[in-house]
Amino acid sequence: MHMEYIRDIHSHKARSKKPAISFEFFPPKTQKGEAVLFEKTLPALLTMRPDYCSVTYGAGGSTKGKTLEMVSRIQDEFDLTCMSHLTCVNATREDINSVLCEAHERGIKNILALRGDPPGGGADFEPTAGGFTYSMDLVRFIRANHAFSIGVAGFPEGHIACDEGQEVDWERLKAKIDAGADFVITQLFFDNEDYLRFRDHMSKKLGMEKPIIPGILPVISTGQIKRFTSLCGASIPEKMMQRLQSLAEDDAAAAAFGIEYAIEQCEQLLQEGVQGLHFYCLNKAHSTVQVVKALERFR
Ligand SMILES: Cc1cc2nc3c(=O)[nH]c(=O)nc-3n(C[C@H](O)[C@H](O)[C@H](O)COP(=O)(O)OP(=O)(O)OC[C@H]3O[C@@H](n4cnc5c(N)ncnc54)[C@H](O)[C@@H]3O)c2cc1C
C-alpha cells in the first residue's frame, strides 16, 4: 500500500494538466453513521476516482482519536490517500506533537493545519496555555519537526474574524505558505469572481505559486446553507438566494438546484485552470457523485 504526499499528487496532476479531485468527510457520531459511511457512502464516492480525501477534526479538538482512526481506516480499506485535519483548539504543543506522532505511526502523510474556531461559538479565539495562537505557528511547528505534506485553509472572501480586510487576511495566508505549507484549500464560496480575485491577488500581488484548491459545497437544503454561511461568513449571491428562498420548503428541489449550480460553478473554475476541486461531501454521496460525473470530460 503506497500513500502519497498531497503536494506530489498536485504536482503530477499539474504536469498532466488534469484537476485533482478530493472529498471531505467528518467523523460520524454513531456506529450506525460510521457503518453507512464505510459501507455505502465511501464506496459510492470512490466510483468517482478521487485523488485523495480528508477527514475533519471536531470543534474543540473533540474528535481527535476518531479523526486519525477514520483516516487510517480509509487508507487501509480503500487504498486511498487521506489527509487528517488538525486544529490548535484545547491543545498544548505536546498534545499536538503526540497527535502528529500517532498520525505518522498510522501511515498518515498529510495534515491540514488549522487554528480552529473559538470553542463554544465565542467571537475571540483564546489560545491554550502552551499551545499555538495561529495556524501559521502550527505549520511552522509541523515543518520543523515532521515530514508531512501540509495544507492550509484560505478564504476567498477573507476570514470572518479578520477586521482589517481581505487583503490583510490574504497576506497572512501567504505567511502560512512561507512557514512551510504546500497547498491551500478554500472555504466554500458561490461566486467564482470572489475566488478568481483571491487567486489573482495571491499569485500576482503576493507571488504565491502553490495550488489554491476551491472548496465546493453542492447545496442540499435552503436552511442548511443559510446556517453554514452565517457561521463561516461566505456570501450567497442575490440570484441564488432568491432561487433557494423559493425552494425553502422543498429539499429535493433545493438539492437538484444545488447540483446544477455546482456543476456550472465547477465547469467555469476548470475552464479557469484550477488545479483541483475539493468537495465538502457532508458524508453524503448523491450530490457530489452527480457533480463529478458531469465533469468527466475535464479528467
Ligand atoms: C478547508 C477547510 C477545512 C476546515 N476544517 C476544519 C476542521 O476540520 N475542524 C475545525 O474545527 N475547523 C475547520 N475549519 C475551520 C477553521 O478552523 C476556521 O475557519 C478558523 O476560524 C480559522 O482557521 P485558520 O486555520 O484559517 O486560522 P488562522 O490562519 O490562524 O487565521 C485565523 C484568524 O487569525 C488571523 N490571523 C492569522 N495570523 C495572524 C497574525 N499573525 N496576527 C493577527 N491575526 C492573525 C486571520 O486573519 C484570521 O482572521 C476548516 C476551514 C477550511 C477552509
The ligand as a Gaussian input file, in Angstrom:
#p B3LYP/6-31G(d) Opt

LIG

0 1
 C      -10.802000      23.702000       4.016000
 C      -11.172000      23.976000       5.457000
 C      -11.214000      22.923000       6.360000
 C      -11.543000      23.150000       7.709000
 N      -11.564000      22.085000       8.581000
 C      -11.824000      22.288000       9.888000
 C      -11.790000      21.209000      10.830000
 O      -11.530000      20.064000      10.452000
 N      -12.047000      21.472000      12.135000
 C      -12.319000      22.739000      12.588000
 O      -12.539000      22.918000      13.797000
 N      -12.347000      23.800000      11.719000
 C      -12.105000      23.602000      10.389000
 N      -12.116000      24.663000       9.514000
 C      -12.485000      25.997000      10.010000
 C      -11.265000      26.791000      10.558000
 O      -10.760000      26.166000      11.707000
 C      -11.772000      28.207000      10.888000
 O      -12.084000      28.898000       9.713000
 C      -10.903000      29.048000      11.805000
 O      -11.687000      30.150000      12.272000
 C       -9.681000      29.636000      11.134000
 O       -8.739000      28.696000      10.892000
 P       -7.390000      29.055000      10.098000
 O       -6.568000      27.851000      10.072000
 O       -7.682000      29.753000       8.823000
 O       -6.770000      30.145000      11.132000
 P       -5.608000      31.234000      11.022000
 O       -4.816000      31.093000       9.764000
 O       -4.858000      31.148000      12.297000
 O       -6.438000      32.573000      10.933000
 C       -7.444000      32.851000      11.909000
 C       -7.659000      34.359000      12.020000
 O       -6.485000      34.969000      12.599000
 C       -5.991000      35.980000      11.755000
 N       -4.516000      35.942000      11.845000
 C       -3.685000      34.999000      11.301000
 N       -2.411000      35.290000      11.595000
 C       -2.421000      36.433000      12.342000
 C       -1.421000      37.243000      12.966000
 N       -0.116000      36.925000      12.874000
 N       -1.810000      38.342000      13.651000
 C       -3.129000      38.675000      13.776000
 N       -4.118000      37.946000      13.196000
 C       -3.774000      36.846000      12.509000
 C       -6.512000      35.659000      10.358000
 O       -6.614000      36.809000       9.539000
 C       -7.882000      35.071000      10.690000
 O       -8.826000      36.087000      10.881000
 C      -11.826000      24.474000       8.149000
 C      -11.790000      25.534000       7.227000
 C      -11.476000      25.298000       5.890000
 C      -11.473000      26.442000       4.919000

